[in-house]
């Protein structure tokens, strides 16, 4: 009986120690930086294709056929990037910027989806996409200033 009690206590202490180890499974700065750099680069590429075709786009005009596919690709990328960011546990100090980035990606994704569905951007949607893009840029700038992104190139709107 005494042996069972000792075994139970040892097992309980062992489990609590193991459980305590996994509580803070934050990414290292290096891992986080690599993931963030990848998201930033992929986003810049996708956004660049949209920006090239959307330069002359005006509010309340029908979306040209050649812009719908790149916009859809941007929506899909942003959705994946937000999901990826939500699934990670960033290093200390990056949480707020990651939350801002994720929220802005969701906001811009929803707005672009609405415009694609309607076949045009309203003035309000244009403004909302711009505001969300500015939030994304600010979040990336904050992460860059904190040393989580090493590339000095200007962000192009992930």
Buried (B, 14 or more C-beta within 10 A) or exposed (E): EEEEEEEEEEEEEEEEEEEEEEEEEBBEBEEBBEBBBEBBBBBBEBBEBBBEBBEEBEEEEEBEEEBBEBBBBBBEBBBEBBEBBEEBEBBEEBEEBBBBBBBBBBBBBBBBBEBBEEEBBBEEBBEBBEBBBEBBBBBBBBBBEEEBBEBEEEBBBB
